[in-house]
Amino acid sequence: MSVKKQLNKARKWTALAIHCELSQNESVEGVIYSTGYSAGTEIKDSERPGWNFIVCYFPEGEDKLLKEIMKLAGDPKRIAGFEKIEFGQRTVDEEDWANSWKKFFTPKKLGKKIVVTPSMDGFKPGRGELAILIEPGMAFGTGHHETTHLCVKVIEETVRKGDIVFDVGTGTGILAIAANLLGASLVVGTDNDRYAVRIARENIKINGREKNVFAFYGNLLSFRDPIREEIALKKCDVVICNILKDAVLKLPSKLGAIVRPGGTVIVSGILDTQYDEVADAFTENGFKKKRYAHKNEWVACSFEYLIGKAR
């Protein structure tokens, strides 16, 4: 069976419910996203006063990531609290999963302009707002996490009309679509998760952006498409990296192949305690610190590429 047919088959999901104190929510979600988990989290009420459930969804078979989250979230050294966190699991059909998302996924304003909203919501943008439609049943990330908020904030300040933009680890394609809405003439996103690429392409289509926004399976330099040569020739004005620290640290030495002199790299998905290490990696490879924004323990920042820039 082809990969395409496999992806289009009905899927089952594992719902992991993390039962914790309300005061632990921020720390638990920080642990969840630090593992590379790329979906959203659902908050459900508990009958126990002062407690709630944080629910994560995993495609059937992703046991390794699920077990890692349970291990980290259950570590009292990482998550402080008076009582032990509890875990529960159940299998969910994709249709049921989609309906679950529809119950809590509401329009969310990420920056001054960008609003992410369910495709079936009938949302009408206000003056100056730019709406991105997302199908909740396919919500590998709905824009509700701090890293997406921060990244969109810096994207809004950075992207200009006519820019060429590359989105590393595109996920649902939210950031790629946002860059196009803000004026970028060409946006290319890549992801190492074939299912995420499928979701990104569907979201690109829902938003009518197929002529200017593209999603490919692969990484920054390995994806296969003629557009890769165009990017290498013209160079990118902006590169977006909303990914984890270890993945970010592999990029500075490679970005010179696609970033124009004076171009900007936006980094999000890192913790404030990791910023210095990331900044050092960029400055050692011809970049200059440009922008820094933070929310809770998360950071978004940008760096300007100086090599070849006229003085």
C-alpha positions in Angstrom: 0.0 0.0 0.0 1.3 3.4 -0.9 2.2 6.0 1.8 -0.6 8.2 0.4 -3.2 5.5 0.8 -2.0 4.6 4.3 -2.3 8.2 5.4 -5.8 8.5 4.0 -7.0 5.4 5.9 -9.1 6.0 9.0 -6.7 6.3 12.0 -7.0 5.6 15.6 -5.4 7.8 18.3 -4.3 7.3 21.9 -5.6 9.9 24.3 -3.3 10.4 27.3 -5.1 12.1 30.2 -2.7 13.7 32.8 -4.6 14.3 36.0 -2.8 17.1 37.9 -3.3 20.1 40.2 -4.3 23.4 38.4 -1.1 25.0 39.7 0.9 22.3 37.8 -0.6 23.0 34.4 2.1 25.3 33.1 4.9 23.0 34.2 3.2 19.9 32.8 2.6 21.6 29.4 6.2 22.8 29.4 7.3 19.2 29.8 4.9 17.9 27.1 6.1 20.4 24.4 9.8 19.9 25.4 9.6 16.4 24.1 8.7 17.4 20.5 5.0 16.8 20.9 3.4 18.9 18.1 -0.3 18.7 18.7 -2.4 20.8 21.1 -3.5 19.9 24.6 -7.1 19.8 25.8 -8.0 20.9 29.3 -10.9 19.0 31.0 -12.5 19.6 34.3 -12.1 17.1 37.2 -14.5 16.3 39.9 -11.6 16.7 42.3 -11.4 20.3 43.5 -8.3 22.1 42.4 -7.4 19.5 39.8 -8.0 19.0 36.0 -7.0 16.8 33.1 -4.5 17.8 30.4 -5.2 15.5 27.4 -2.7 14.8 24.6 -3.4 12.9 21.4 -1.0 10.5 19.7 -1.4 8.6 16.4 -1.6 4.9 17.2 1.8 3.5 17.5 3.6 6.5 18.9 4.3 4.8 22.2 7.8 6.1 22.6 6.7 9.8 22.8 3.8 8.9 25.0 6.0 7.0 27.5 8.5 9.8 27.5 5.9 12.3 28.5 4.6 10.1 31.2 8.1 9.6 32.6 8.9 13.3 32.6 5.5 14.5 33.9 5.6 11.9 36.6 9.0 13.0 37.9 8.5 15.0 41.1 11.9 16.8 40.5 10.4 18.3 37.3 6.8 18.9 38.4 6.4 20.2 42.0 3.2 19.3 43.8 1.7 18.0 47.0 0.4 14.8 45.5 1.4 12.4 42.7 0.2 13.1 39.1 -2.1 10.4 37.7 -2.3 9.1 34.1 -5.0 7.4 32.1 -5.2 6.2 28.5 -7.9 5.3 26.0 -8.1 4.7 22.2 -10.1 7.2 20.1 -11.2 6.9 16.5 -10.2 9.9 14.3 -13.9 11.0 13.9 -14.3 11.1 17.7 -11.0 12.9 18.1 -12.1 15.5 15.6 -15.4 16.0 17.5 -13.4 16.4 20.8 -11.3 19.2 19.3 -14.4 21.0 18.1 -15.6 21.4 21.7 -12.7 23.5 22.8 -11.0 24.9 19.7 -12.2 28.5 19.4 -10.8 31.5 17.5 -7.4 32.6 19.0 -5.6 35.8 18.2 -1.9 35.2 18.1 -0.4 38.6 17.3 -1.7 42.0 16.4 -3.2 40.6 13.1 -3.2 36.8 12.9 -6.2 34.9 14.2 -6.4 31.1 14.1 -10.0 29.8 13.8 -11.8 26.5 13.2 -12.8 26.2 9.5 -16.4 25.6 10.4 -16.8 28.4 12.9 -18.0 31.1 10.5 -15.5 33.6 12.1 -15.4 37.0 10.5 -12.1 38.9 10.9 -12.2 42.3 12.5 -10.5 45.4 11.0 -6.9 44.6 10.4 -7.2 41.0 11.3 -6.0 38.1 9.1 -7.7 34.8 9.7 -6.1 31.3 9.3 -8.6 28.5 9.0 -7.7 25.2 10.6 -9.7 21.9 10.5 -10.0 20.9 14.2 -10.1 17.2 13.3 -6.6 17.6 11.9 -5.2 19.8 14.7 -1.6 18.9 15.0 -1.1 22.3 16.8 -3.8 24.9 16.9 -1.7 27.9 17.7 -2.7 28.0 21.4 0.8 27.3 22.8 3.1 30.2 23.9 5.8 29.2 21.3 3.3 29.9 18.4 2.1 33.1 19.9 5.7 34.4 20.3 6.7 33.2 16.9 3.8 34.9 15.2 4.6 38.1 17.1 8.1 38.2 15.6 6.9 37.1 12.2 4.5 40.0 12.1 7.4 42.4 12.9 9.7 40.8 10.3 8.0 39.6 7.1 7.6 42.1 4.3 5.8 42.2 1.0 7.5 40.0 -1.6 9.7 38.1 0.9 10.8 34.5 0.3 10.2 32.5 3.5 11.3 29.0 4.6 9.5 27.3 7.5 11.5 24.6 9.2 9.3 22.0 10.9 6.1 23.4 9.5 3.7 21.2 11.4 0.1 22.3 10.6 1.5 25.1 8.4 0.1 27.9 10.6 3.3 29.9 10.5 3.8 29.4 6.7 0.3 30.6 6.0 0.7 33.5 8.4 3.9 34.6 6.5 2.0 34.6 3.2 -0.9 36.5 4.7 1.6 39.1 5.8 2.9 39.6 2.3 5.5 36.9 1.6 5.3 35.9 -2.1 6.7 32.4 -1.7 6.7 30.3 1.5 8.1 26.7 1.6 7.7 24.5 4.7 9.2 21.2 5.4 8.6 18.5 8.1 10.0 15.1 8.9 6.5 13.8 9.8 4.6 12.7 6.7 1.2 13.1 8.4 2.1 16.6 9.5 2.9 17.4 5.8 -0.5 16.1 4.8 -2.2 18.3 7.4 -0.2 21.3 6.4 -1.2 20.8 2.7 -4.9 20.5 3.7 -4.7 23.7 5.7 -3.0 25.5 2.9 -5.8 24.4 0.6 -8.5 25.4 3.1 -7.0 28.9 3.2 -6.7 29.2 -0.6 -2.9 29.6 -0.5 -1.8 26.8 -2.9 -0.2 29.2 -5.4 2.3 30.7 -2.9 2.6 28.2 0.1 4.1 24.7 -0.2 4.7 21.9 2.2 7.2 19.1 1.6 8.4 16.0 3.5 12.0 16.2 4.4 14.4 18.7 6.1 15.9 22.0 5.2 18.2 20.8 2.5 17.0 17.3 1.6 13.4 17.8 0.4 12.8 16.9 -3.2 11.2 19.4 -5.5 12.4 21.9 -8.2 11.4 24.7 -5.9 14.5 23.8 -3.8 16.8 25.0 -6.6 14.8 28.3 -6.8 15.3 28.9 -3.1 19.0 28.1 -3.3 19.4 30.6 -6.2 17.2 33.5 -4.9 17.9 32.9 -1.2 15.4 33.4 1.6 14.6 36.7 3.3 13.2 35.0 6.4 13.7 31.5 7.8 11.3 30.4 10.6 12.3 27.7 13.1 9.7 26.9 15.7 11.4 23.7 16.8 13.2 22.3 19.8 16.7 23.4 20.9 18.6 20.3 19.7 17.2 20.7 16.2 17.8 24.4 16.2 21.5 23.9 17.1 22.0 21.9 13.9 21.0 24.8 11.6 23.3 27.8 12.0 26.2 26.3 10.0 23.8 25.2 7.2 21.6 28.3 6.8 24.1 30.2 4.7 23.1 28.0 1.8 19.6 29.5 1.7 19.6 32.8 3.6 20.4 36.0 1.8 22.9 38.5 3.3 20.9 40.7 5.7 18.2 38.0 5.9 16.6 37.0 9.2 16.2 33.7 11.0 13.4 33.5 13.6 13.7 30.9 16.3 11.0 29.8 18.7 10.3 26.7 20.7 13.2 27.2 23.1 13.3 27.8 26.8 14.7 31.0 28.3 17.4 28.9 29.9 18.5 27.7 26.4 18.7 31.1 24.8 22.4 31.8 25.4 23.4 28.5 23.9 21.3 29.1 20.8 22.5 32.7 20.5 26.1 31.6 20.7 25.6 29.0 17.9 24.2 31.7 15.6 26.8 34.4 16.4 29.6 31.9 15.8 28.2 31.3 12.3 27.9 34.9 11.0 24.7 36.0 12.6 23.9 39.0 14.8 21.3 39.1 17.6 18.2 41.0 16.5 15.0 40.4 18.5 14.1 38.8 21.8 10.6 38.1 23.1 9.5 35.8 26.0 6.3 34.5 27.6 6.5 32.5 30.8 9.6 30.2 30.3 9.4 30.3 26.4 11.5 32.5 24.1 11.2 33.6 20.5 14.2 35.5 19.0 15.7 36.4 15.7 19.1 36.8 14.1 20.4 38.7 11.1 22.8 37.0 8.7 25.8 39.3 8.2 28.0 37.3 5.9 28.1 39.0 2.4 26.1 42.0 3.6 27.2 45.3 2.2 28.5 47.7 4.9 
